[in-house]
């Protein structure tokens, strides 16, 4: 992915599950709308273009069924790995082999730096492209 095509930032939000996610989780949609349950929230990530338009970051499952943040577990690792797949434009490779980590840097280190330190109480946070590029530039080759 060229620098011009890369997002200017990534936004990560704790949001109400989509209807499809609710159905997959076995929730009754009418009941969910009447009486939302805390477990009906999930984490979504978005790439933000220079125009301000957001697009969802694809989830290529390896560690977890979903994204998370605020600790060092599998959900945050999944988020870190998928953000880096998007950053490097590796969607096709990840889609062909979803069980392969598929990124040229240590996504666990990315998780520790950007994802794990965020408070679990946050509803939204963002990671700026300049911070990601600076971090990537500091990584050892072949990490």
C-alpha positions as CSV (number, residue, x, y, z in Angstrom):
1,X,0.0,0.0,0.0
2,X,1.4,3.4,-0.9
3,X,1.7,6.2,1.6
4,X,-1.0,8.1,-0.3
5,X,-3.4,5.1,0.0
6,X,-2.7,4.6,3.7
7,X,-5.2,5.9,6.3
8,X,-4.3,9.0,8.2
9,X,-5.4,7.2,11.4
10,X,-7.2,4.2,12.8
11,X,-10.2,4.7,15.1
12,X,-11.2,1.9,17.5
13,X,-14.6,2.1,19.1
14,X,-16.6,0.0,21.6
15,X,-20.0,-0.1,19.9
16,X,-23.3,-1.9,20.1
17,X,-23.2,-5.1,18.1
18,X,-24.6,-4.9,14.6
19,X,-27.8,-6.9,13.8
20,X,-25.7,-9.6,12.2
21,X,-23.4,-9.8,15.2
22,X,-26.4,-10.0,17.5
23,X,-28.0,-12.8,15.5
24,X,-24.7,-14.7,15.4
25,X,-24.5,-14.4,19.2
26,X,-28.0,-15.8,19.5
27,X,-29.7,-12.5,20.6
28,X,-33.3,-11.7,19.8
29,X,-33.2,-8.4,17.9
30,X,-36.4,-7.0,19.4
31,X,-35.3,-7.9,22.9
32,X,-31.8,-6.5,22.3
33,X,-33.4,-3.1,21.2
34,X,-35.8,-3.0,24.2
35,X,-33.3,-4.1,26.9
36,X,-29.6,-3.8,25.8
37,X,-27.3,-6.1,27.8
38,X,-23.6,-5.1,28.5
39,X,-22.5,-8.2,26.5
40,X,-24.1,-6.7,23.4
41,X,-21.1,-4.3,23.0
42,X,-18.2,-5.1,20.8
43,X,-15.0,-3.5,19.4
44,X,-14.9,-2.3,15.8
45,X,-11.9,-0.7,14.1
46,X,-11.9,1.8,11.2
47,X,-9.3,3.1,8.8
48,X,-9.8,6.9,8.3
49,X,-8.9,8.3,4.9
50,X,-7.6,11.8,4.2
51,X,-11.2,12.7,3.2
52,X,-12.4,11.7,6.7
53,X,-14.3,8.8,5.4
54,X,-14.1,5.6,7.6
55,X,-14.0,2.0,6.4
56,X,-14.1,-1.0,8.6
57,X,-10.8,-2.9,9.2
58,X,-11.2,-6.5,8.1
59,X,-11.0,-9.2,10.7
60,X,-8.9,-12.2,9.8
61,X,-9.4,-14.6,12.7
62,X,-6.3,-16.1,14.3
63,X,-6.5,-15.5,18.0
64,X,-10.0,-14.4,18.8
65,X,-13.5,-14.1,17.5
66,X,-13.2,-10.3,17.9
67,X,-11.2,-7.2,18.7
68,X,-10.5,-5.9,22.2
69,X,-8.1,-3.4,23.9
70,X,-6.8,-2.5,27.3
71,X,-4.9,-5.6,28.2
72,X,-2.4,-8.0,26.7
73,X,-4.6,-10.9,25.6
74,X,-5.9,-12.5,22.5
75,X,-8.5,-9.9,21.5
76,X,-5.9,-7.1,21.6
77,X,-3.5,-9.3,19.7
78,X,-6.1,-9.8,17.0
79,X,-6.7,-6.1,16.8
80,X,-3.0,-5.3,16.5
81,X,-2.5,-8.0,13.8
82,X,-5.5,-6.8,11.7
83,X,-4.5,-3.2,12.0
84,X,-1.1,-4.1,10.7
85,X,-2.5,-6.2,7.9
86,X,-4.5,-3.2,6.8
87,X,-1.5,-0.8,7.3
88,X,0.7,-2.9,5.0
89,X,-2.1,-3.6,2.6
90,X,-1.8,-7.4,3.0
91,X,-5.5,-8.1,2.8
92,X,-5.2,-10.6,0.0
93,X,-2.4,-12.7,1.7
94,X,-4.4,-12.7,5.0
95,X,-7.6,-13.6,3.2
96,X,-5.9,-16.6,1.5
97,X,-4.3,-17.8,4.7
98,X,-6.2,-16.5,7.7
99,X,-4.2,-18.6,10.2
100,X,-0.9,-17.0,9.1
101,X,0.2,-13.9,11.1
102,X,0.9,-12.3,7.8
103,X,2.7,-9.1,8.9
104,X,6.4,-8.1,8.5
105,X,6.7,-6.7,12.1
106,X,6.0,-8.1,15.5
107,X,2.3,-7.5,16.0
108,X,2.6,-8.5,19.7
109,X,5.1,-5.6,20.2
110,X,2.6,-3.3,18.4
111,X,-0.1,-4.6,20.8
112,X,2.0,-3.8,23.8
113,X,2.8,-0.3,22.5
114,X,-0.5,0.9,21.1
115,X,-3.4,-1.4,22.2
116,X,-2.8,-2.9,25.7
117,X,-2.1,0.5,27.5
118,X,-5.5,2.0,26.5
119,X,-8.0,1.9,29.4
120,X,-10.7,-0.7,29.0
121,X,-13.1,2.1,30.1
122,X,-12.5,4.1,26.9
123,X,-15.3,4.0,24.4
124,X,-13.0,5.2,21.5
125,X,-9.3,5.8,20.8
126,X,-7.3,6.5,17.7
127,X,-3.8,5.8,16.5
128,X,-2.3,8.3,14.2
129,X,-0.5,7.3,11.0
130,X,2.6,9.2,11.9
131,X,2.9,7.3,15.2
132,X,2.4,4.0,13.4
133,X,5.1,4.8,10.7
134,X,7.5,6.0,13.4
135,X,7.0,2.8,15.3
136,X,7.4,0.6,12.1
137,X,10.6,2.5,11.2
138,X,12.1,1.7,14.7
139,X,11.5,-2.1,14.3
140,X,14.3,-4.4,13.5
141,X,14.4,-5.9,10.0
142,X,12.8,-9.3,9.7
143,X,11.1,-9.0,13.1
